[in-house]
Amino acid sequence: MKRPKLRKASKRMSCSKRYKIQKKVREHNRKVRKEAKKKGGNRKPKRDISIPNDAPFKEDILREAELRKQRREELKKQQKLERQKEVAKKRQLEDKKDKPEKQKKEVKERRKSVTKPKKSAPKNPTRSLCREVNKVIEAADVILEVLDARDPLGSRCLQAEQAVLQSPNKKLLFVLNKVDLVPKVNVERWLQFLNKQLPTVVFKCSAQVQEKNHMPVVGKKTNPNCIDISKGTVSYGAATLLKILHDLRPSGTETMKVGLIGFSNVGKSSLINTLKTYKVCNVGALRGTTRIMQDVKIDEQIKIIDSPSLVVSPDNPPVTVFMRSAFQNDDDDVMDSVDKILQLCDKQQVMLRYNVADYRNPPEFLDLLAHKRGFLLKKGVADLEAAAKLFLNDWMGARLCYYTLPPASFTSHISGEQTSAMKKAVNCKVLHDENKENIRVVRNPTPANSIPFHFSQITNGIIDEKDIKEQQQEPAELESEPEEMDKEEVIEGGDLGEDVEKETAEVLAVPASKEPAVKSVSFDKAAKADDDYDFNADFN
């Protein structure tokens, strides 16, 4: 049987296929040309200029060419040697200049090694703060204790008030600062509570105070387009406070000294700047900005003394120590501080303030806050430490609105005689009317926009330097290690007597009754019905 002829396949192809093939060919040729260009294959080889045999004096010409080539090589070698000599000379000159400096350094090091100075003991900054506060209390005729309206009782210092009230000639007044961060109802309650003990002035500092160099000059022509921002935001209570201080000034004295005391970030320096109407004291959100006392002359009759922060006693609760301490250590656990504050706050108000969802614990809250504010590390991991610092800075700054309630029952350390003596020196009726007017005018937040803080306790401070204890850095881990090493040495010591070995065995032996019982499991027998796992217990 004849084999049928197979029909040859057609060589026709679609246009798209042909165009693809052409494109691939062009790309391949381009790649080949590029590689050849890199290797230098396309360059034409240089032709050697040869002298034809028929040329006359061919041997002489070749000899001259070789001589020229040798001369060029000799010149190159000479130039190279000259360059090397110049570099060597420069190095020698530099070494000569550096030798006396090196010798001086060596002599200094030898002297230090021979006579090393004794290291002085590290200074405790809390002692200097106590010293400065005592100077202010001794020098001032009238003491103003500045209180934070968000937590007036927590910003009071028991020891400082007692030190002022010991001297009968000194007068003590309260200044309730930052009233614009607390609801009006709460301000009125605290004002009523504090007025029962000492006269209290409601105050709101000016947030923007211009420096003296940029103050507009009165009586001279100024640019009409220039805007006077020296007054900044409106302050309340300044006129009332100055009026009371002028009334307290004795007629015989020329100038009266007024001292400011209080814990960190209550607004002592801001109060002075507000009274002076321009910046004379450094103000900052960091704790302990003021470190030394500073005299500021308000007018010809009154001089105010700015003091550093009061020292917080370590016997206070941890929340009080964190919020009132003038020193913020980097080693402090910020997560622990956030946990303590969140436990005392209203959860719903915190969620509304930071616009976060419901959270179960502080780490979850910090995670939500970090995602909300964009504090993210690599691969989208939340930076909890940055979120915790943001939360603590808001809490310690002058922007967050929170409030505390006055206690229902409070035993005051100020006697009735002292209270009546202080109220006699001040016109209480005028003070009450002006405080009422200032509370009415100030724009306060509503209770829905502020966070209730369920902790209010008077703070214990340190006034006497002798009460400050030196910090002894003796970690417990280092103390526990030698005991473990001693035990190992006792166990491994083979040269000890039999009596000593028995005693050590009795001390280190663990009773059999205290050992955890290991539960035996047999896989040969079938498990009992009571021991079967009940899936309905967890999944229903």
BELGITA-V650594 format. One record per backbone hydrogen bond with DSSP energy under -0.5 kcal/mol. NH is the residue of the N-H (numbers start at 1). CO is the residue of the C=O. If there is no record, write none. Layout:
# BELGITA-V650594
NH & CO
NH & CO
This chain:
# BELGITA-V650594
18 & 14
19 & 15
20 & 16
21 & 17
22 & 18
23 & 19
24 & 20
25 & 21
26 & 22
27 & 23
28 & 24
29 & 25
30 & 26
31 & 27
32 & 28
33 & 29
34 & 30
35 & 31
36 & 32
37 & 33
38 & 34
39 & 35
40 & 36
41 & 36
42 & 36
50 & 48
52 & 50
55 & 52
58 & 55
61 & 57
62 & 58
63 & 59
64 & 60
65 & 61
66 & 62
67 & 63
68 & 64
69 & 65
70 & 66
71 & 67
72 & 68
73 & 69
74 & 70
75 & 71
76 & 72
77 & 73
78 & 74
79 & 75
80 & 76
81 & 77
82 & 78
83 & 79
84 & 80
85 & 81
86 & 82
87 & 83
88 & 84
89 & 85
90 & 86
91 & 87
92 & 88
93 & 89
94 & 90
95 & 91
96 & 92
97 & 93
98 & 94
99 & 95
100 & 96
101 & 97
102 & 98
103 & 99
104 & 100
105 & 101
106 & 102
107 & 103
108 & 104
109 & 105
110 & 106
111 & 107
112 & 108
113 & 109
114 & 110
115 & 111
116 & 114
125 & 123
127 & 124
128 & 124
129 & 125
130 & 126
131 & 127
132 & 128
133 & 129
134 & 130
135 & 131
136 & 132
137 & 133
138 & 134
139 & 135
140 & 136
141 & 257
142 & 257
143 & 171
144 & 259
145 & 143
145 & 173
146 & 144
146 & 261
147 & 175
149 & 147
149 & 177
151 & 148
155 & 151
156 & 153
158 & 156
158 & 459
161 & 157
162 & 158
163 & 159
164 & 160
165 & 161
166 & 162
167 & 164
168 & 166
170 & 167
171 & 141
173 & 143
174 & 199
175 & 145
176 & 201
177 & 147
177 & 175
179 & 203
181 & 178
182 & 179
187 & 183
188 & 184
189 & 185
190 & 186
191 & 187
192 & 188
193 & 189
194 & 190
195 & 191
196 & 192
197 & 194
198 & 194
201 & 174
203 & 176
204 & 236
209 & 207
210 & 230
212 & 279
214 & 211
215 & 212
220 & 217
226 & 223
229 & 227
236 & 204
241 & 237
242 & 238
243 & 239
244 & 240
245 & 241
246 & 242
247 & 243
248 & 244
249 & 245
256 & 301
258 & 303
259 & 142
260 & 305
261 & 144
264 & 324
266 & 263
271 & 267
272 & 268
273 & 269
274 & 270
275 & 271
276 & 272
277 & 273
278 & 273
279 & 210
289 & 286
291 & 289
294 & 306
296 & 304
298 & 296
298 & 302
299 & 302
303 & 256
304 & 296
305 & 258
306 & 294
306 & 304
309 & 290
310 & 262
311 & 462
313 & 460
316 & 313
321 & 317
322 & 318
323 & 319
324 & 320
325 & 321
329 & 327
332 & 329
334 & 332
337 & 333
338 & 334
339 & 335
340 & 336
341 & 337
342 & 338
343 & 339
344 & 340
344 & 341
345 & 342
346 & 452
347 & 345
350 & 346
351 & 347
352 & 348
353 & 349
354 & 350
355 & 351
356 & 351
365 & 361
366 & 362
367 & 363
368 & 364
369 & 365
370 & 366
371 & 367
372 & 368
373 & 369
374 & 370
375 & 370
376 & 374
377 & 381
380 & 377
381 & 378
383 & 375
384 & 382
387 & 383
388 & 384
389 & 385
390 & 386
391 & 387
392 & 388
393 & 389
394 & 390
395 & 391
396 & 392
397 & 393
400 & 394
402 & 400
403 & 451
404 & 150
412 & 410
415 & 413
419 & 415
420 & 416
421 & 417
422 & 418
423 & 419
424 & 420
425 & 421
426 & 422
428 & 426
431 & 427
432 & 428
433 & 429
434 & 430
435 & 431
436 & 432
437 & 433
438 & 434
439 & 435
440 & 436
441 & 437
442 & 438
444 & 442
449 & 446
450 & 447
451 & 401
452 & 450
453 & 403
454 & 344
454 & 452
455 & 453
459 & 153
459 & 156
462 & 311
467 & 464
468 & 465
472 & 470
473 & 471
474 & 472
479 & 475
480 & 476
481 & 477
482 & 478
483 & 479
484 & 480
485 & 481
486 & 482
487 & 483
488 & 484
489 & 485
490 & 486
491 & 487
492 & 488
493 & 489
494 & 492
501 & 497
502 & 498
503 & 499
504 & 500
505 & 501
506 & 502
507 & 503
508 & 504
509 & 505
514 & 511
515 & 511
515 & 512
519 & 517
523 & 521
532 & 529
535 & 533
537 & 534
538 & 535
539 & 535
540 & 536
